[in-house]
Amino acid sequence: MEIFDKIHIDLQLDRVQKQVRFNNPDKVQPLVDRALQVMDPKAVYSSEYPESMQEASVRISGQEFQSGVLRKNLDGVGRVFPFVITLGPALEEEESGLEDLLDRYLLDKIGDLILRRISRQLQEHLQTRFGITKLSSMSPGSLPDWPIYEQEKLFALLGDVPGRLGVRLNESLLMIPRKSISGFYFPTEISFFSCQLCPRKNCESRKAPYDAAKVEEYGTAESR
C-alpha cells in the first residue's frame, strides 16, 4: 500500500458556483476557504493482479469479488489499482457545527467537488507512473451488481487502511470519515462509468447518461 499525498487543490469560484448550483460569491467563497483550510486530503493505493475469473466473479490477490460488471471490465486486464481517498474528519466536523442549513449543504457539495478533483489527480498519477493511457473506475455499492459489503474485501487488499489513512468501515461497511471514496482503477480502451448502468434519475453525482445498450451488453437487471 502506498500513500498519495502530493495533492494540489485550486478551486476557481465561478466553477465551484456552477457545480454547487448557487451563484453567490459572498456565500460560497468563505465556505471554499474554510474547506481548504480544515481538510486533510490524502489517498492510498496498491497495484494488484487478477488471478482467476468466473462468470460473475474475479479473484484478485486472494480476494474473491462478486460482480459480473467488474469481472467483464477486468477481462484481459493484467493489473488493477484498489484505492481509498479521504478528506479527513475535520470537514465533516466543520459542517456539523454550522447552524445554517444552506451553509451545510454547500460545504457538503464543496467536499464532493474536492474529492472528485483528488480522484482525477490520483488517476493521472497512476497513468504517469505505470505508463497507462486511460483508466476507468468502479466503487463497491455503486451498482446492485457490486454491493457495498464488498468494501471489506477491497480494504483487505490494501492492508491497514485505518492506521495509514485514518479511514475505517462502520457496521454497515460505510466509510468513516464520510468524505471518502474507494474502488478500483483499471486500464481500459473505452471509458466506463457505473452511471451508464444506473437508471436513477436526478442524480447530482452522475458522470455519464444511462445507456440501455450498455446495460444489455453487461447483462445487468437494471430497469427504469
C-alpha beads as a LAMMPS data file, in Angstrom:
LAMMPS data file: protein, C-alpha beads

224 atoms
223 bonds

1 atom types
1 bond types

-500.0 500.0 xlo xhi
-500.0 500.0 ylo yhi
-500.0 500.0 zlo zhi

Masses

1 110.0

Atoms # bond

1 1 1 0.000 0.000 0.000
2 1 1 1.352 3.405 -0.978
3 1 1 0.370 6.861 0.245
4 1 1 -0.533 9.535 -2.282
5 1 1 -0.467 12.971 -0.692
6 1 1 1.010 15.183 -3.416
7 1 1 -2.329 16.901 -3.798
8 1 1 -2.934 20.421 -5.027
9 1 1 -6.461 21.803 -4.977
10 1 1 -7.105 25.086 -6.801
11 1 1 -10.804 25.891 -6.830
12 1 1 -11.992 28.685 -9.102
13 1 1 -15.012 30.366 -7.585
14 1 1 -17.048 30.557 -10.791
15 1 1 -16.645 26.834 -11.395
16 1 1 -17.492 25.984 -7.796
17 1 1 -20.663 28.068 -8.004
18 1 1 -21.624 26.260 -11.196
19 1 1 -21.006 22.867 -9.620
20 1 1 -22.976 23.621 -6.452
21 1 1 -25.631 25.492 -8.446
22 1 1 -25.544 28.537 -6.223
23 1 1 -24.388 31.863 -7.602
24 1 1 -23.493 33.968 -4.590
25 1 1 -19.742 34.594 -4.167
26 1 1 -20.182 36.220 -0.758
27 1 1 -21.764 32.996 0.460
28 1 1 -19.672 30.424 -1.393
29 1 1 -16.138 31.852 -1.174
30 1 1 -15.869 31.751 2.656
31 1 1 -17.027 28.123 2.611
32 1 1 -14.462 27.229 -0.060
33 1 1 -11.753 28.899 2.007
34 1 1 -12.850 27.057 5.128
35 1 1 -12.962 23.688 3.340
36 1 1 -9.427 24.153 2.007
37 1 1 -8.229 25.175 5.459
38 1 1 -9.584 22.280 7.505
39 1 1 -9.441 19.319 5.106
40 1 1 -6.614 16.770 5.259
41 1 1 -6.676 15.153 1.788
42 1 1 -4.711 12.004 1.059
43 1 1 -5.104 8.609 -0.540
44 1 1 -3.709 5.108 -0.507
45 1 1 -3.470 2.665 -3.372
46 1 1 -1.774 -0.546 -4.373
47 1 1 -1.058 -2.496 -7.546
48 1 1 -2.761 -5.897 -7.654
49 1 1 -3.262 -8.674 -10.173
50 1 1 -6.382 -10.612 -11.209
51 1 1 -5.719 -14.309 -10.656
52 1 1 -8.823 -16.063 -11.977
53 1 1 -12.294 -15.259 -13.263
54 1 1 -15.656 -16.960 -13.138
55 1 1 -18.845 -15.902 -14.876
56 1 1 -19.748 -13.262 -12.283
57 1 1 -16.686 -13.007 -10.057
58 1 1 -12.985 -12.242 -10.156
59 1 1 -10.242 -13.250 -7.750
60 1 1 -7.671 -10.526 -7.090
61 1 1 -4.626 -11.190 -4.902
62 1 1 -6.535 -13.776 -2.852
63 1 1 -9.829 -11.861 -2.527
64 1 1 -12.928 -13.076 -4.389
65 1 1 -15.043 -10.165 -5.668
66 1 1 -18.623 -10.980 -6.685
67 1 1 -19.620 -8.736 -9.586
68 1 1 -20.410 -9.586 -13.163
69 1 1 -19.772 -5.987 -14.244
70 1 1 -16.377 -5.855 -12.534
71 1 1 -15.476 -9.226 -13.975
72 1 1 -16.356 -8.040 -17.504
73 1 1 -14.417 -4.808 -17.069
74 1 1 -11.321 -6.705 -15.941
75 1 1 -11.425 -9.242 -18.767
76 1 1 -7.938 -9.217 -20.235
77 1 1 -6.649 -6.666 -17.696
78 1 1 -3.309 -7.541 -16.143
79 1 1 -3.216 -5.038 -13.302
80 1 1 -5.743 -3.209 -11.114
81 1 1 -5.366 -0.450 -8.543
82 1 1 -7.529 -0.548 -5.404
83 1 1 -7.678 2.862 -3.737
84 1 1 -9.184 4.870 -0.898
85 1 1 -9.306 8.677 -0.888
86 1 1 -10.343 10.828 2.058
87 1 1 -10.621 14.462 3.101
88 1 1 -10.228 13.539 6.771
89 1 1 -12.720 14.113 9.602
90 1 1 -12.346 17.872 10.150
91 1 1 -14.506 18.918 7.197
92 1 1 -17.457 16.893 8.487
93 1 1 -16.954 18.307 11.967
94 1 1 -16.976 21.795 10.487
95 1 1 -20.168 21.026 8.567
96 1 1 -21.978 19.611 11.601
97 1 1 -21.127 22.753 13.571
98 1 1 -22.859 25.066 11.104
99 1 1 -26.302 26.332 12.085
100 1 1 -27.312 27.499 8.609
101 1 1 -28.697 24.540 6.628
102 1 1 -27.703 26.145 3.338
103 1 1 -24.127 26.515 4.561
104 1 1 -24.129 22.833 5.499
105 1 1 -25.414 21.853 2.080
106 1 1 -22.894 23.999 0.227
107 1 1 -19.946 22.816 2.308
108 1 1 -21.016 19.215 1.714
109 1 1 -21.110 19.788 -2.053
110 1 1 -17.765 21.566 -1.989
111 1 1 -16.324 18.489 -0.258
112 1 1 -17.711 16.260 -3.007
113 1 1 -16.138 18.508 -5.623
114 1 1 -12.755 18.333 -3.902
115 1 1 -12.967 14.534 -3.724
116 1 1 -13.550 14.392 -7.476
117 1 1 -10.536 16.638 -8.059
118 1 1 -8.325 14.386 -5.924
119 1 1 -9.632 11.316 -7.728
120 1 1 -8.550 12.805 -11.059
121 1 1 -5.129 13.662 -9.655
122 1 1 -4.637 10.120 -8.365
123 1 1 -5.742 8.758 -11.719
124 1 1 -3.234 10.963 -13.526
125 1 1 -0.515 9.866 -11.087
126 1 1 -1.214 6.199 -11.813
127 1 1 -1.306 6.771 -15.557
128 1 1 2.068 8.524 -15.463
129 1 1 3.742 6.105 -13.076
130 1 1 2.593 2.917 -14.785
131 1 1 2.506 4.148 -18.366
132 1 1 -1.241 3.696 -18.809
133 1 1 -3.135 5.714 -21.403
134 1 1 -6.638 5.529 -19.931
135 1 1 -8.143 4.385 -16.640
136 1 1 -11.733 3.837 -15.568
137 1 1 -13.019 3.063 -12.091
138 1 1 -15.686 1.203 -10.140
139 1 1 -16.685 1.534 -6.487
140 1 1 -18.395 -1.001 -4.189
141 1 1 -22.023 -0.050 -3.715
142 1 1 -22.210 1.990 -6.918
143 1 1 -24.370 -0.718 -8.538
144 1 1 -26.560 -3.531 -7.173
145 1 1 -24.256 -5.874 -9.085
146 1 1 -21.372 -4.903 -6.776
147 1 1 -22.819 -4.446 -3.267
148 1 1 -21.349 -2.315 -0.522
149 1 1 -20.287 -5.292 1.617
150 1 1 -17.532 -5.983 -0.942
151 1 1 -15.879 -2.899 0.534
152 1 1 -14.404 -5.084 3.253
153 1 1 -12.518 -7.174 0.681
154 1 1 -11.153 -4.063 -1.002
155 1 1 -9.827 -2.814 2.349
156 1 1 -8.250 -6.239 2.906
157 1 1 -6.316 -5.862 -0.352
158 1 1 -4.877 -2.549 0.769
159 1 1 -3.909 -3.573 4.302
160 1 1 -4.045 -1.268 7.314
161 1 1 -6.206 1.498 5.843
162 1 1 -7.356 2.769 9.290
163 1 1 -3.777 3.012 10.502
164 1 1 -2.285 4.540 7.356
165 1 1 -5.151 6.736 6.216
166 1 1 -7.499 7.136 9.181
167 1 1 -10.446 5.638 7.299
168 1 1 -12.442 2.773 8.819
169 1 1 -15.593 0.841 7.994
170 1 1 -18.630 1.043 10.256
171 1 1 -21.083 -1.801 10.913
172 1 1 -22.845 -1.077 7.616
173 1 1 -19.456 -1.128 5.841
174 1 1 -19.703 2.561 5.030
175 1 1 -16.509 4.568 5.300
176 1 1 -15.778 6.887 8.213
177 1 1 -14.967 9.775 7.645
178 1 1 -17.909 10.094 5.278
179 1 1 -15.989 12.281 2.842
180 1 1 -14.082 9.288 1.497
181 1 1 -14.306 7.245 -1.698
182 1 1 -12.909 3.855 -2.642
183 1 1 -12.792 1.483 -5.564
184 1 1 -10.658 0.057 -8.326
185 1 1 -8.926 1.868 -11.138
186 1 1 -8.341 -0.376 -14.134
187 1 1 -6.863 0.124 -17.628
188 1 1 -9.440 0.440 -20.366
189 1 1 -9.638 1.397 -24.013
190 1 1 -13.169 2.809 -23.724
191 1 1 -14.141 4.871 -20.666
192 1 1 -16.534 3.103 -18.297
193 1 1 -18.799 4.772 -15.723
194 1 1 -21.082 2.867 -13.365
195 1 1 -23.617 5.622 -14.049
196 1 1 -24.130 4.158 -17.515
197 1 1 -25.771 1.117 -15.906
198 1 1 -27.777 3.016 -13.292
199 1 1 -31.289 4.252 -14.170
200 1 1 -31.586 6.555 -11.159
201 1 1 -32.946 9.934 -12.216
202 1 1 -31.977 13.382 -10.930
203 1 1 -28.635 12.196 -9.513
204 1 1 -26.269 15.082 -8.798
205 1 1 -23.262 12.734 -8.873
206 1 1 -23.987 11.363 -12.355
207 1 1 -20.903 11.303 -14.591
208 1 1 -22.475 9.778 -17.711
209 1 1 -26.017 9.233 -19.017
210 1 1 -27.884 5.964 -18.565
211 1 1 -27.085 3.678 -21.512
212 1 1 -29.657 0.943 -22.218
213 1 1 -27.387 -0.660 -24.810
214 1 1 -24.576 -0.955 -22.285
215 1 1 -26.999 -2.431 -19.732
216 1 1 -27.808 -5.142 -22.266
217 1 1 -24.108 -5.612 -23.025
218 1 1 -23.280 -6.127 -19.356
219 1 1 -26.356 -8.249 -18.678
220 1 1 -27.423 -6.268 -15.623
221 1 1 -31.010 -6.317 -14.444
222 1 1 -31.425 -2.535 -14.197
223 1 1 -34.705 -1.113 -15.396
224 1 1 -36.238 2.345 -15.417

Bonds

1 1 1 2
2 1 2 3
3 1 3 4
4 1 4 5
5 1 5 6
6 1 6 7
7 1 7 8
8 1 8 9
9 1 9 10
10 1 10 11
11 1 11 12
12 1 12 13
13 1 13 14
14 1 14 15
15 1 15 16
16 1 16 17
17 1 17 18
18 1 18 19
19 1 19 20
20 1 20 21
21 1 21 22
22 1 22 23
23 1 23 24
24 1 24 25
25 1 25 26
26 1 26 27
27 1 27 28
28 1 28 29
29 1 29 30
30 1 30 31
31 1 31 32
32 1 32 33
33 1 33 34
34 1 34 35
35 1 35 36
36 1 36 37
37 1 37 38
38 1 38 39
39 1 39 40
40 1 40 41
41 1 41 42
42 1 42 43
43 1 43 44
44 1 44 45
45 1 45 46
46 1 46 47
47 1 47 48
48 1 48 49
49 1 49 50
50 1 50 51
51 1 51 52
52 1 52 53
53 1 53 54
54 1 54 55
55 1 55 56
56 1 56 57
57 1 57 58
58 1 58 59
59 1 59 60
60 1 60 61
61 1 61 62
62 1 62 63
63 1 63 64
64 1 64 65
65 1 65 66
66 1 66 67
67 1 67 68
68 1 68 69
69 1 69 70
70 1 70 71
71 1 71 72
72 1 72 73
73 1 73 74
74 1 74 75
75 1 75 76
76 1 76 77
77 1 77 78
78 1 78 79
79 1 79 80
80 1 80 81
81 1 81 82
82 1 82 83
83 1 83 84
84 1 84 85
85 1 85 86
86 1 86 87
87 1 87 88
88 1 88 89
89 1 89 90
90 1 90 91
91 1 91 92
92 1 92 93
93 1 93 94
94 1 94 95
95 1 95 96
96 1 96 97
97 1 97 98
98 1 98 99
99 1 99 100
100 1 100 101
101 1 101 102
102 1 102 103
103 1 103 104
104 1 104 105
105 1 105 106
106 1 106 107
107 1 107 108
108 1 108 109
109 1 109 110
110 1 110 111
111 1 111 112
112 1 112 113
113 1 113 114
114 1 114 115
115 1 115 116
116 1 116 117
117 1 117 118
118 1 118 119
119 1 119 120
120 1 120 121
121 1 121 122
122 1 122 123
123 1 123 124
124 1 124 125
125 1 125 126
126 1 126 127
127 1 127 128
128 1 128 129
129 1 129 130
130 1 130 131
131 1 131 132
132 1 132 133
133 1 133 134
134 1 134 135
135 1 135 136
136 1 136 137
137 1 137 138
138 1 138 139
139 1 139 140
140 1 140 141
141 1 141 142
142 1 142 143
143 1 143 144
144 1 144 145
145 1 145 146
146 1 146 147
147 1 147 148
148 1 148 149
149 1 149 150
150 1 150 151
151 1 151 152
152 1 152 153
153 1 153 154
154 1 154 155
155 1 155 156
156 1 156 157
157 1 157 158
158 1 158 159
159 1 159 160
160 1 160 161
161 1 161 162
162 1 162 163
163 1 163 164
164 1 164 165
165 1 165 166
166 1 166 167
167 1 167 168
168 1 168 169
169 1 169 170
170 1 170 171
171 1 171 172
172 1 172 173
173 1 173 174
174 1 174 175
175 1 175 176
176 1 176 177
177 1 177 178
178 1 178 179
179 1 179 180
180 1 180 181
181 1 181 182
182 1 182 183
183 1 183 184
184 1 184 185
185 1 185 186
186 1 186 187
187 1 187 188
188 1 188 189
189 1 189 190
190 1 190 191
191 1 191 192
192 1 192 193
193 1 193 194
194 1 194 195
195 1 195 196
196 1 196 197
197 1 197 198
198 1 198 199
199 1 199 200
200 1 200 201
201 1 201 202
202 1 202 203
203 1 203 204
204 1 204 205
205 1 205 206
206 1 206 207
207 1 207 208
208 1 208 209
209 1 209 210
210 1 210 211
211 1 211 212
212 1 212 213
213 1 213 214
214 1 214 215
215 1 215 216
216 1 216 217
217 1 217 218
218 1 218 219
219 1 219 220
220 1 220 221
221 1 221 222
222 1 222 223
223 1 223 224
